[in-house]
Amino acid sequence: MTDPTPKPPSNHTSQLIFGVFLLLLGGLLLAANFGFYLPIDLRQQWPIPLLVLGVIGLAFPTRHMGRRGGLWLFTTGVYGAIGTYDLLGLGWRAWPLFLIASGIDIIFSHWTRGSSSRVTHEA
């Protein structure tokens, strides 16, 4: 007998697409490291898609990517941009950004969990 209750939508498809994207991006970067010619210099441009996807995830969360995922993509993109373009004179020493993002993530997850778990009692 089948279960009549509706099941929540699965995000396996979005994970598959993200996995294929990472596979292709990694392959292109590896090819560039081996000296193959690429039409654009991915070693200089790789933080940009992470920044864009992170901003989209922060501004418009969906079931595929929530604000937490957007925060981590954006933080990784900022870290990559600082290291790649040597912004603010930090280079690759900007790793404390991940500690800051972790703190923000913990604060917001506690805040949203606390507000959704409140129970109101009516008299």
Secondary structure, 3 states (H helix, E strand, C coil): CCCCCCCCCCCHHHHHHHHHHHHHHHHHHHHHHCCCCCCCCHHHHCHHHHHHHHHHHHHCCCCCCCHHHHHHHHHHHHHHHHHHHCHHHCHHHCCHHHHHHHHHHHHHHHHHHHHHCCCCCCC
